Amino acid sequence: MELENLLLEVTDHIATVTVNRPTAMNAMTPGTLEELQQVVAEIERNDGIRAAVVTGAGAKAFVAGADIGLMRDMTSTQARDLALKAHGIFAAIERSSKPFIAAVNGYALGGGCELAMACDIRIASDNARFGQPEVNIGILPGFGGSQRLPRLVGKGRALEIILTGEMVDAAEALRIGLVNKVVPQQELLGEAQRLAAKIAAKGRVAVRLCKEAVVNGLEMDLARACAYEAELFGYSFATADQKEGMGAFLEKRVPVFLDR
């Protein structure tokens, strides 16, 4: 796989995906999206990968939005198609059987904030800044920001962020539930990779089912979601990993999961 805008490294079953345009604050281009689509598909397809970390090159930015210079002269149809492309990629991250962790260094604005929100867990450096500033240039979030942000932080706080276009610092992002944890910048990638390794050590089937229960259940009413959870719970008892996990617990040993 030839990549110009991204870096992909796999170590100890953890894929680290780096948006690699530091001279442009890692601004997202159509080319970046094309490569991200390929990388997400490869992560899902590759059985040697058990979790993924997404970050940005350099200390200044995770992804500082889309490349406005490339977007300025788009037609309405081109803009809609670009948004639909991003929606498909971010949905693939959400629905992947592998957990994705965003390691947010510096600015995560516009499409960068939307990419982070599509990931399952977000860890921020203490210099991180989040925002959906699209209103400042006469448009609205187009890569899922108007939908994922209120689901994470609530309607009122999301509308304040979207309608003012103002940035939220790392401490405030933690307070409102936009990120899971804030760490010093020099510790960010290591912390994200340690968390990915901790999850990767679990049984693959259980991790997949946990993620499916949460992601899919959020789109259902509570009664249907609980029934869905019960179906997945029952399914988990038909797996070899359930037998191994419970047996290891009762025998007071570390389980050796077979991922089936």
N, C-alpha and C positions, 0 to 999 in steps of 0.2 A: 504494500500500500504506500503510494507516494503522497506525502503531505507537505504542503507549503505553509499553511496557517496554523497547524496544530502539531504538537509532539505527542507521541504515544509510547509509553514505557511500561513494560510488564515485569514486575519483580515479586516473587513469592506470592503469586496468584492475585496480586493487586495491580490493576491498570491505573496509571496516572496519566490523565489527559490534560495537556497544557495548551491554552490558547496563546499562540506564539507570534504576536505582532506588537512587541513592547514599544516600538517607536511610534505606533499609532494608538497607544493606550489599550491595545488588544481589541480595538473596535471591530465589531462583527460585520463581515461582508457576506454576500451570497456565496462566495467561495468557501468561507469559514463554515457556513451552514452545510454546504455539500460535503465537506470533509467530516464535519461532526456527525452527519447522517451515516457515513461509512464507518466511522469509529464506533458509534453506538451499536450498529449492527454487528460489527466484529466482536465487541465485548459480549454481546448477547450470545453470539454463535460459538465463541471460544470456551470450551469446557475447562481450560486451564485458568480462566479468569473467574474469580469469585466475588470481587467487589471492585468499585472504581472510584477514583478521586478526580475531581475536575477543578482546575485552578488556572491562573493567568501568569504569564511570564513577567518577571520583574516585580518590583516592590510597589509600583504606583497603582496598578489596576488589575482587577480580575477580568472584567470586560466593561469598558466605559461606553456602552451603548453600541448602536449600529453606526456604520460609516455614513454620515449625513451627506458627504460629497457625492457618494454613489447613489443615494436615495433621492436627492433633491429633484431630479427631472423624471422620476418614475411616473408612469401613468397610474390611474386608479386601479386598472386591472393588474398591472405589474406589482403594485403595492399589496393588493389582496393576495396575489399568488405567493409573494414573499412571506406574508404572514402565515398563510396556510402551510407553506413549507416548514417554517419554524414550529408551528403548532404540531405538525406530524412528528418532528424530531423530538420535541420536548415531551410529547405523549409517549414516544418510544422509551425515553429515559424513565418516565414514571412507571410504565408498564413492564419494564425490563425485569427479568427474574433476579438480576443482580442489583444490590444496593449501590446507589450513587451518592457520594458525599461531596458537597461543594466546599472547597477551601478558598474562602474569599479574602483576597489580599487587595487592599486599596479600593478603588472605585468599582462598584457594581451598579451600573446605571442602565436604564432602559432595557435593552435585550440582555445585558449582563445580569441585571437583577432578575429578569424573567428566567434566564438559564439557571441561576442559583435556586430559584423557587421551584423549578421542575425537578431538582435533585431531592433525594429523600431526607437528607440531613445537611444542615449548613453550619460550618464552623467559620468564624470570622477572625481576622487579625484585629488588633486594637486600633489600626488605622483605617479600617474598612468604612466605606460610605455607600449607602444604598439609596436608590431613588428611581422614580418613574417620571423623568422630566419632560416627557413628550409634549405636554400642554404648552411648554415654553416655546416650542417651534410649530405650534398650530395643529398638532395631531394628538392622538391618544395612544396608549400602549397597544401594540399589535401582535406581540408574541406571547400573550396569555397573562400579562400583568394585571389587567382589570378583573380577571377571574381568580387567579391564584392568590393575589395579595389579600383580598377580603377573606378568603378561606383560611389564611394563616393568621391575620391580625385583626379581623373583624371589619365590618362595613365602614363604620365611621372613621377609624384610623386610616384605612386604605384610601377612602375618598379624600381625606386631608392630604395624604402623601401624593396622590395622583393629581388632585386639583390645584395644589400649590406648586407642584414640581420641585419641592424642596428636598434636600437630602437628609437622611437619617444616619446618625453615627452608630458605631458598633455597640455602644452601651445602650442606646435607645432601641436598636434592633433586637438586642437581647431582652430588654424589658418588655417589649410588645410581642415577643414570640416569633420574630422573623428569623432569628438564628438560634441555634441550640447552645452555642458556647462561644466565648471570646477569649483569645489567647494572645500573648505577645507575638509580634510579626515573625520573629525568628523561629518560633515554635510551631507555626501554623501548619506547614506541610507535614511535619513529623507527627503532629497530633492527629491530623486527618488520616494519615496512613496507619497509625496505631489503631484508630477506631475501625478503619476498614479491615485491618487484620483480625481484630477481635470478632467482628461479624463473620469474616470469612472462615474462622475456625469452627463455626456452628455447622450443623447439617444443612446442605444446600436445599433440600426439600422443605424443611421447616422455615428457612429464611424466605424462600419463594412464597410459601403459603401465608406467612405473616404479612409480607408486603402486599400480596393480592387482597387479603382480608381488609387491610386499611385503605388501600388506594381504591378498590372497587366499592367497598362498603360506604365510603364517603359520598358516593353518588346515589345511594339508596336511602329510603326512609329507614328509621331505626328498626322496625319490625322485620323488614326484608333483609337488612344488613345483619341482624342477629341470626336469622335463619341461614343466611349465606355463611356466616362464621361457623355455625353448627355443622353445615355440610363439609366445610374444609377441615374442621376439627375431627369429624368422623373419618374423612379421607386420610388424615395423618396417622390414624391407628392402623391403616393397612400398609404402612411403610416399614421397611427394615430398620430405618433410623429410629422409629418410635420404640421398637423392641430393644435396640441397642442403647438408646438414651435412657430408657427407664431401667433397663437391666444394669447399666453402669451406675446409675444413681443408687440403686438398692445394694449394689456390690461395692459401693464407695471407691469407684475408679473413674478415670477419665474415659469418656466415650470415644469410640473409633467409628465415626459415621461413614456409611457406605454411599450416601447420596442417592438412596433409592428407598 
